[in-house]
Amino acid sequence: MAEAEAAGDAGLGPAAAQEGAEPAELLAVIGATVPTGFEQTAAEEVREKLGSVSRISKDRGKIYFEVPARSLPQVHRLRSVDNLFVVVQEFKDYQFKENKEDALKDLEDLVKKLPWTDPMKVWELNNSLKKKKTKRKKHSLQSPASRGKLSDGGEEGGADQNNTNDQEDCAQNPVAVEPTGGQDTENPQGVASRNGVEEEEDNEQSDVKVEVQASSESGTKAGEGQTGEGEAKVLRFRVTCNRAGDKHSFTSNEAARDFGGAVQEHFQWKADMTNFDVEVLLNIHNNEVVVGIALTEESLHRRNITHFGPTTLRSTLAYGMLRLCDPQPTDIIVDPMCGTGAIPIEGAAEWPYCYHIAGDNNPQAVKRAANNISSLLRKNESKDSSTALGVPLDVIQWDICNLPLRTGSVDIVVTDMPFGKRIGSKKKNWDLYPACLMEMGRICTPGTGRAVLLTQDKKCFAKALSRVGHIWRRAQTVWVNVGGLHAAVYLLRRTSEPAQDTRPFW
C-alpha cells in the first residue's frame, strides 16, 4: 500500500469524540471550488460569515475550512463559492507507485481505510436540508399564468446551458466516459467558453466522470451497505476524478473506474452516471489527494440568472469583483456594460444599502437584465412577502461613451468589458477602451472613485490605461480564468485630477 501522510495536523481530518465525554458535535471539513484568482476573497468571506479559518489549496480554485454540520445552511449561502463538498480525508503527500497496476490497486485498497461515517452523516444532513428547501419552493410556486415577463426578448431560464458554465477553468475539461472505455473522450455537450472559444484541453489535467458498471452479484445486494440502514433503498452513485499533474502512471478515467469499483464493493451501492444520489469526488493534484462527497448538485453561481446572454458572467466572479472595490453604504455603483445584469444583481443582493445602476447599449441585453431583476424580485417575495421592498437597482439603455450621468456623481464602476471575441472585436477595443476609461473617469468622484474592470484583452487595456494615467491609477491586478481564457481583473483608483466634460449641454 502506498504510504500517505494524512492532513490531520492541518485540521482537515474528522474530529474524534473523547472517551467518557459527551458526544462531540458533528464537524464537517468543507471543500469549496471558487473562481480562480479569488481564493483569498472566498477565505475572507468564510471568516466573516462563519468564523472559520480557511486553507487555500495548492490546486488553484479551491479552499478548505471546518464548520459544525449545523452551519450547512449558512455555508450554502456563501456568495463566493461555486461548488461544495465534504472532505472524507486529505493526503498531503500521497506516494503513488510507479507501476500503473500497483498505483490503481493502492487507490482501490484506500477505499476500505477511509473514515466514511461522519462525512456520510454530513451528506445525509445536507440531503435533508435540500428536501426541505424543495418543499418550500413547491409550496410557494406561482401558476405560470401569473408570472408576467417584462418582455419576450429574453431567453427562457436554462435554455442556454452552455452559458451557465461560461467561466469554467480551462484546465477542467469535463469528459463523459463509458465504463469500459480506455481513452478520455470529449463530452459532446462540453462546456463552451465565455467568448465562443472551445475550452482549451490541458494535457496535465482532465476532469473525468466515470460510471462504474455494476457487477451482477453486487448489484442485487440491496440494503447491505454500511450506512447503518439495513432495509434502506440502495443508493445510486457516481465517481468524479479531477487529476492534475504529469507524473501519474494512470489516467483520470482509470483512477475513477477502479476507485469507483472499490466504492461500489464497499457500500454495495448501484452505479448510475446521470441519476445518482451520491457523487464521490477523487481530486488528485500532483501528490495531493482529496477524497470527498459532493454537497451541491449544480454550481451555486447560477443563483441569480434566469435569462442568459452570449457572455453571462458567473455570479461568484461578480461577487469577487464587487468585493474588491469595498462598497460602503450609500455608494452609487454603476455597471455601464451590464449584459444580463450579473454584476448589479449580485451587488443589489449583497450590498442593499448601495444604489446600483445597470446599463447597456444593446436593447436585447437590457431586456434580459430587466427579466433577471424581475426574477430576483419574485424570489424575494416568495421568501418573505411582508418585508419584500424591491431592490435598489435600475437598468437603462445607454451609450457607454456618453453616459447620462453627472460628472463626479458615481462612487464605483464595476463592469465586464468586451473581450473582442464573442462580442465586438479586438480592433474595435483599441478605440473603445480609451473612450470607456475617459467616460468612467468623468462620472467617478475624483480622489475616492474606484473601478473594477474585467478583460481578457490585456494588451489593449494596458495601452488604454497609459493614455488616461492622469485620471486612473492601477492599484491591484487579479489574474483569473474565464471559460478557458486567461483574463485579468483590474482595480483602479480615481486620481484627484478633475475630469474635462467636453459634452455639449442639453
Secondary structure, 3 states (H helix, E strand, C coil): CCCCCEHHHHCCCCCCCCCCCCCCCCEEEEEEECCCCCHHHHHHHHHHHHCCCCEECCCCCEEEEEEEHHHHHHHHCCCCCCEEEEEEEEECCCCCCCCHHHHHHHHHHHHHHCCCHHHHHHHHHHHHHHHHHHHHHHHCCCCHHHCCCCCCCCCCCCCCHHHHCCCCCCCCCEEEECCCCCCCCCCCCCCECCCCCECCCCCCEEEEEECCCCCCCCCCCCCCCCCCCCCCCCCEEEEEEEEECCCCCCCHHHHHHHHHHHHHHHHCCEECCCCCCEEEEEEEECCEEEEEEECCCCCHHHCCCCCCCCCCCCHHHHHHHHHHCCCCCCCEEEECCCCCCHHHHHHHHHCCCCEEEEEECCHHHHHHHHHHHHHHHHHHHHHCCCCCCCCCEEEEECECCECCCCCCCECEEEEECCCCCCCCCHHHHHHHHHHHHHHHHHHECCCCCEEEEEECCHHHHHHHHHHCCCCEEEEEEEEEEECCEEEEEEEEEECCCCCCCCCCCC
